[in-house]
Amino acid sequence: MAVYEENGLAIGEKELPDYLPLFLEYLATRPEAEAREMLSQTLHIITALRERLNKRKSIYANAFLALEAFAKAKPDQSLVETILARPEDNPDDLEALDAIWEEEVVTFGGNSGENDCGPDRLQRQLRASQRKASNLDQNPNTNPVSGEAR
């Protein structure tokens, strides 16, 4: 993500850096030689996707064929075979599709922890900043902010 942001491409909070349309949009902003080099680094994945789409007789395989042609490189065939050896998802298996969508959302960055941001945390911080330090050592049955008995 840092590479994208350093070069002026803002990424939405729900987008992953390996999302192909985002990657291609980024490559479109780079000089041709750099774009070809970066595309060739992912060529084994692109080739494996094309081969799986060909197997399904999908017309979208042609888009991946165009990416391979633009890269002007040869994929590492052992990496392609490793990817293709993995079990293929069945697009008609609705239970598996539901399981994929039920997984926890992936977040990146320093504030990816739960309760790191948001109105609840801000309210807690504001309340904490207004507490009187002198009241903290008093009777535990007193309200530390107002000093009144609970």
C-alpha angles and dihedrals in degrees: 000000000000091000090055094046094045088058096048102262111131115211122211116236091246095050122095119216091237093056103127098222089050091048091050091047089053092048089052088063095052130082112272096251092050092046091051091048094050091045091051089055088063096038095110089059093045091049092049091050090050092050092050091048090049089052089056090046090239120166088218089076086079091064090057090046088056090051090051090051092049092051091059090206139104120245121236098261094205090058091048090052091048090054093045090050090064116094112270120234114243108229089204094056100100094181091057090047090053090050091053092052092047093061119110116272114257115232130184134200139049096298097052095112122103114268093011092125139013141082095293093058092045091051091050091050092049092049091048092051091055096052116114110238092209092062093057093077095049131090112320088226092066126089105250093214103045099022089227123136115261 
